């Protein structure tokens, strides 16, 4: 007879605590987005967001370093998602295809959270601090991709430079496509647009490891 392992009260309590933390984080984000949409980013304070969820400002800063992060999301979480998406690609997949497919998978989230993505785009266009914070994130994502390319592909000429160039081109192409999609009110299938845009890049750039003339 198979014995059923019963989790300890400590394990159950930990699970409950994590669920409560996640719920509070989501409530803060939802409240912030609503207030930003109503008043504009610069007219909403951390105190306003915390009060809307009935928590303290200290609790707000326990989850987010800034108003920019409550709008754009946890930067560490974004990097972790990128690393996981890259790590999930098959080992025998050409590195450029692996990066393109990973970023396409991540970009699907924009379609799922279309209204939030549109609001972030609008606020980023008119709020310098949001635009600056977003640029920091994009630089971190690019570096994550470059690290992946460098670790995965050993036949590149001038490997560090080429890894950065590949990462910069793919991420810029993806970013421009997402911005185009958002500026068009997110009505077209984003996956198709990204496929078309990245195809231009992948056709122009030989697969790494191909024989060079």
C-alpha positions as CSV (number, residue, x, y, z in Angstrom):
1,X,0.0,0.0,0.0
2,X,1.4,3.4,-1.0
3,X,1.8,5.8,1.9
4,X,0.6,9.3,1.2
5,X,3.1,11.9,2.4
6,X,1.4,14.7,4.3
7,X,3.1,18.0,4.2
8,X,4.0,19.6,7.4
9,X,2.1,22.6,8.9
10,X,5.2,24.7,8.2
11,X,5.1,23.7,4.5
12,X,1.4,24.6,4.3
13,X,2.0,27.9,6.0
14,X,4.8,28.7,3.6
15,X,2.5,28.0,0.7
16,X,-0.2,30.3,2.1
17,X,2.3,33.1,2.8
18,X,3.6,32.9,-0.8
19,X,0.1,33.0,-2.2
20,X,-0.7,36.0,0.0
21,X,2.4,37.8,-1.2
22,X,1.6,37.1,-4.8
23,X,-2.0,38.3,-4.3
24,X,-0.7,41.6,-2.6
25,X,1.8,42.1,-5.4
26,X,-0.9,41.7,-8.1
27,X,-3.3,44.0,-6.2
28,X,-0.7,46.7,-6.0
29,X,0.0,46.4,-9.7
30,X,-3.7,46.5,-10.6
31,X,-4.3,49.5,-8.4
32,X,-1.3,51.3,-9.8
33,X,-2.4,50.8,-13.4
34,X,-5.9,52.0,-12.7
35,X,-4.6,55.1,-10.9
36,X,-2.0,55.8,-13.6
37,X,-4.8,55.6,-16.3
38,X,-7.1,57.9,-14.3
39,X,-4.6,60.6,-13.1
40,X,-1.4,60.1,-15.1
41,X,1.8,58.6,-13.9
42,X,3.3,61.8,-12.3
43,X,0.2,62.5,-10.3
44,X,0.1,59.2,-8.5
45,X,2.3,58.5,-5.4
46,X,3.4,55.3,-3.8
47,X,1.2,56.4,-0.8
48,X,-1.8,56.6,-3.2
49,X,-1.2,53.1,-4.6
50,X,-0.7,51.6,-1.1
51,X,-3.8,53.3,0.2
52,X,-5.9,51.9,-2.7
53,X,-4.9,48.4,-1.5
54,X,-5.1,49.3,2.2
55,X,-1.4,48.5,2.9
56,X,1.4,50.7,4.1
57,X,3.9,52.5,1.9
58,X,6.5,50.3,3.6
59,X,4.7,47.3,2.2
60,X,4.6,48.8,-1.3
61,X,8.4,49.2,-1.2
62,X,8.8,45.6,0.0
63,X,7.4,44.5,-3.4
64,X,8.6,47.3,-5.7
65,X,11.6,49.6,-5.7
66,X,9.8,52.4,-7.5
67,X,6.6,53.5,-9.3
68,X,8.3,52.6,-12.6
69,X,8.7,49.0,-11.4
70,X,5.1,48.7,-10.3
71,X,4.2,49.8,-13.9
72,X,6.7,47.7,-15.8
73,X,7.0,44.7,-13.5
74,X,9.8,43.2,-11.4
75,X,13.0,43.5,-13.4
76,X,14.5,40.4,-11.8
77,X,11.4,38.5,-12.8
78,X,11.7,39.6,-16.4
79,X,15.4,38.5,-16.6
80,X,14.5,35.2,-15.0
81,X,11.7,34.7,-17.7
82,X,14.2,35.5,-20.4
83,X,16.8,33.0,-19.1
84,X,14.2,30.3,-18.7
85,X,12.9,30.8,-22.2
86,X,16.4,30.6,-23.6
87,X,17.4,27.6,-21.5
88,X,14.3,25.7,-22.7
89,X,15.4,25.8,-26.4
90,X,16.7,22.5,-27.8
91,X,20.5,22.1,-27.6
92,X,20.8,21.3,-31.3
93,X,18.8,24.4,-32.4
94,X,20.9,27.0,-34.2
95,X,21.6,29.8,-31.7
96,X,19.9,32.5,-33.7
97,X,16.8,30.4,-34.1
98,X,16.9,29.6,-30.4
99,X,17.0,33.3,-29.5
100,X,14.3,34.3,-32.0
101,X,12.0,31.5,-30.8
102,X,12.6,32.4,-27.1
103,X,11.7,36.1,-27.6
104,X,8.7,35.2,-29.7
105,X,7.4,33.0,-26.9
106,X,7.9,35.8,-24.4
107,X,6.3,38.4,-26.6
108,X,3.0,36.4,-26.6
109,X,2.4,37.9,-23.1
110,X,1.8,41.3,-24.7
111,X,-1.3,39.8,-26.4
112,X,-2.5,38.3,-23.2
113,X,-2.2,41.5,-21.3
114,X,-3.0,43.8,-24.2
115,X,-4.7,46.6,-22.2
116,X,-1.8,46.8,-19.7
117,X,0.7,46.8,-22.5
118,X,-1.1,49.6,-24.3
119,X,-1.1,51.7,-21.0
120,X,2.6,51.0,-20.4
121,X,3.4,52.1,-24.0
122,X,1.4,55.4,-23.6
123,X,3.0,56.2,-20.3
124,X,6.4,55.4,-21.6
125,X,5.9,57.8,-24.5
126,X,5.1,60.8,-22.2
127,X,7.0,60.0,-19.0
128,X,10.8,60.3,-19.1
129,X,11.4,58.2,-15.9
130,X,9.3,55.3,-17.3
131,X,11.2,55.5,-20.6
132,X,14.5,55.6,-18.9
133,X,13.7,52.6,-16.6
134,X,12.5,50.7,-19.7
135,X,15.8,51.3,-21.4
136,X,17.6,49.9,-18.4
137,X,15.6,46.7,-18.7
138,X,16.2,46.4,-22.4
139,X,19.9,46.7,-21.8
140,X,19.7,43.9,-19.2
141,X,17.7,41.7,-21.5
142,X,20.2,42.2,-24.3
143,X,23.1,41.3,-22.0
144,X,21.2,38.1,-21.0
145,X,20.8,37.1,-24.6
146,X,24.4,38.0,-25.4
147,X,25.5,35.7,-22.5
148,X,23.4,32.9,-23.9
149,X,24.8,33.3,-27.4
150,X,28.4,33.4,-26.1
151,X,27.9,30.3,-24.0
152,X,26.0,28.4,-26.7
153,X,28.0,29.2,-29.9
154,X,31.7,28.6,-29.9
155,X,32.5,29.2,-33.6
156,X,31.9,32.9,-33.8
157,X,34.6,35.3,-35.1
158,X,35.3,37.7,-32.3
159,X,32.8,35.9,-30.0
160,X,32.1,38.6,-27.5
161,X,31.4,41.3,-30.1
162,X,29.3,39.0,-32.3
163,X,27.2,37.8,-29.3
164,X,26.5,41.4,-28.5
165,X,25.6,42.3,-32.1
166,X,23.3,39.3,-32.4
167,X,21.6,40.1,-29.2
168,X,21.2,43.8,-30.0
169,X,19.8,43.1,-33.5
170,X,17.2,40.5,-32.4
171,X,16.1,42.5,-29.3
172,X,15.8,45.7,-31.3
173,X,13.8,44.0,-34.0
174,X,11.5,42.5,-31.4
175,X,11.1,45.8,-29.5
176,X,10.3,47.7,-32.7
177,X,7.7,45.2,-33.7
178,X,6.0,45.2,-30.3
179,X,6.0,49.1,-30.4
180,X,4.5,48.9,-34.0
181,X,1.8,46.5,-32.7
182,X,1.0,48.7,-29.7
183,X,0.9,51.8,-31.8
184,X,-1.6,50.0,-34.1
185,X,-3.8,49.3,-31.0
186,X,-2.6,45.7,-30.8
187,X,-5.2,44.5,-33.3
188,X,-3.0,42.3,-35.5
189,X,-1.7,38.9,-34.4
190,X,1.5,39.8,-32.7
191,X,3.1,36.3,-33.3
192,X,2.7,36.8,-37.1
193,X,4.3,40.3,-37.0
194,X,7.3,39.1,-35.0
195,X,7.7,36.1,-37.3
196,X,7.8,38.5,-40.3
197,X,10.2,40.9,-38.6
198,X,12.6,38.3,-37.3
199,X,12.6,36.6,-40.7
200,X,14.2,39.7,-42.2
201,X,17.0,39.4,-39.7
202,X,17.5,35.7,-39.9
203,X,17.6,35.7,-43.7
204,X,20.2,38.5,-43.7
205,X,22.4,36.9,-41.1
206,X,24.0,33.5,-41.9
207,X,23.4,30.8,-39.3
208,X,26.4,30.6,-36.9
209,X,28.6,27.7,-37.7
210,X,27.9,27.9,-41.4
211,X,31.0,27.9,-43.6
212,X,32.2,31.4,-44.5
213,X,33.5,32.3,-47.9
